[in-house]
C-alpha cells in the first residue's frame, strides 16, 4: 500500500455547513440569527440540534421561550442573512429585516420568504464550554410550494446557502453526484 502524505493541521476543522436563520422571540419581538452549526439529531420524533455561542442573545431567548425556528434561506437571501449575523438582536431590531410569520407554536418566528422553515420545541439545551447546543423537536415544517417535487423538498429548488470555514465563504450547492444508499450497492453485493 502506498504511503499517503498528510500534514497536521488545526484540529478546529469544520465541514461545509448549511446556513440557517434561527428565529426566537427577544424582548417581545422577532429576532433572527444565522447559524452554520445546525443538523438533524433524531429521526422519530424529528429533532434538530443547533450550536450557538453563548455570547449571542439567541441562546437566552431559546431558554426563555422554550421554542425556536430553523429557517433555510436561499442563496438569494445571502445579504440579509449575513446582516443578521453582523448585528446583535440585543442592540438592533431585526424583526423588520424579513416578513415574519408564526405557525402552530405561536412563539417561534419564521421568515416568510425562506423556502423552508421549521418550528421547534426545546427538548434540551446542553451547555458546552463555549456554546449551547439547543436540541429541538420539529413540531411543524413549512415549505414554499415552488420547492416541492412530488410532495418532497427539492434542495436544488431551495438553493440553500452553504458556509465553509476557515475561509468564511458562502457557497451554493454543486452538481448532483449520485443517489445515497444506492451508488455503493455494487460494492456491497461484491462482498
C-alpha positions, -999 to +999 in steps of 0.1 A: +000+000+000+014+034-010+021+059+018-001+090+016+014+123+027-005+141+054+002+174+070-010+181+105-035+210+107-055+227+134-080+203+150-106+231+147-118+217+113-153+224+100-172+206+074-192+226+048-224+236+066-259+247+056-266+283+068-299+286+087-316+315+104-326+307+139-357+326+149-365+335+185-386+360+205-362+385+221-375+415+240-410+409+228-401+409+191-389+385+164-351+380+162-331+361+136-295+348+139-276+330+112-260+297+123-239+271+105-238+245+132-272+230+128-280+195+118-305+166+122-302+149+156-330+124+157-354+107+132-385+099+152-395+122+166-377+145+142-352+167+160-325+193+151-295+205+172-280+239+168-247+250+183-249+287+193-222+307+211-234+319+244-221+355+237-251+359+214-286+369+226-303+339+209-294+312+235-310+331+263-341+337+242-343+300+234-340+291+271-367+317+280-393+307+254-386+270+251-391+274+213-372+284+182-375+282+144-349+270+119-353+287+085-334+277+054-326+308+034-319+306-003-286+319-018-306+350-030-311+359+007-274+359+014-270+397+021-299+399+046-288+367+063-253+379+066-265+412+080-284+394+108-250+379+118-232+412+119-256+429+143-269+417+177-306+414+185-297+428+219-289+461+201-307+461+168-344+453+160-341+426+133-378+419+132-381+442+101-354+425+080-378+398+068-415+394+067-423+374+099-449+347+102-459+324+131-472+289+130-485+263+153-464+272+183-470+309+181-437+317+198-411+307+171-410+335+145-403+323+110-391+340+078-420+341+054-397+342+023-374+313+033-382+283+011-382+260+042-390+268+078-394+246+109-408+253+143-390+236+172-399+229+208-368+227+230-361+192+242-328+200+259-301+226+260-266+212+266-240+237+278-207+231+262-175+251+270-183+280+245-216+271+230-251+260+239-263+230+219-301+236+215-319+204+207-354+209+194-382+186+183-396+198+149-432+204+157-442+217+123-424+222+090-434+245+061-422+248+025-428+271-004-449+251-030-423+261-056-396+240-040-417+208-038-414+179-062-438+150-056-445+165-021-408+164-012-385+193-008-361+196-037-329+211-025-318+224-059-350+244-060-344+257-024-309+268-035-296+267+001-268+289+013-237+270+025-208+281+046-172+268+045-147+276+072-120+287+079-122+306+047-156+321+058-171+318+024-208+314+013-214+289-014-243+271-031-250+235-039-229+219-065-237+192-091-255+161-082-231+131-079-253+101-072-281+087-051-273+080-014-277+044-003-275+033-039-242+042-056-223+018-033-246-011-038-224-028-064-195-029-038-219-043-011-231-070-035-195-080-043-188-087-007 
